[in-house]
């Protein structure tokens, strides 16, 4: 081999080595870029997956909370309905029992005295004007009822009340003065169911408010 040929071959081999190095460097850069891109894709995928997981978790928690609120609301509504139904039943039972209870109270001396005195006091405060009171009572009423009422009506003096028996009037009495009347018979006391039920509810509230007297 001549000297020029040797020089050409050496140059060629040097160029090939340089080309190989450049190809290797380019390949390495391409590989590094691909790896970096892949890592970025993986990182973004992981972040998106975490975001989707957080969103799903938040939605699931919100759904559970909504379900709990709806359930509590339904339970509260159901409890109120049961309470109202129970209260309505108690009031209906009380309303049915009241006439008999009032009749029984009228037959007891202490309760009858309180009944007559309360009716007289109310009449004195509401039946204003001149003239004597008229007390109407059942013809079969206990003998002390007219006298008890008349005495209560005359606590401040004035004309003696006129006592007037009325057939089949039942328990209680009526007090008149002029055209005005206080009807303290059973029928008169129960004339307004709405008012009576309001008073029953007030009594029930008072009973529930009282301490039970039991200690833990």
Buried (B, 14 or more C-beta within 10 A) or exposed (E): EEEEEEEEEEEEEEEEEEEEEEEEEEEEEEEEEEEEEEEEEEEEEEEEEEEEEEEEEEEEEEEEEEEEEEEEEEEEEEEEEEEEEEBEEEBEEBBEEBBEEBEEBBEEEEEBBEBBBEBBBEBBEEBEEEEBBBBBBBEEBBEEBBEBBBBBBBEEEEEEBEBBEBEEBBBBBBBBBEEEBBBBBBBBBBEEEEEBBEEBEEEBEEEEEEEEEEEE
